[in-house]
């Protein structure tokens, strides 16, 4: 599912933190998944394995998308993709998947 987005996704020599790179990669993946009708992200341990990073790194990356309104976390369900475009609060910008 996300494997196609993780192959060359992370550059460990980059000055950009890994969690930000994870967030960028997931942003691209979510845009694709929305079009494919996917509703939920894989678990954070699964994503960590795919990306080759720690679970806390994935958690930080996912949290950036939750904060931007792209994803929502539901206890007992998982991390869900918001299918309606996020509406920014006054004065805030929201990352738009590309």
Beta strands, then each sheet from edge to edge (+ up, - down):
strand 1: 71-74
strand 2: 78-81
sheet 1: 1+ 2-
end
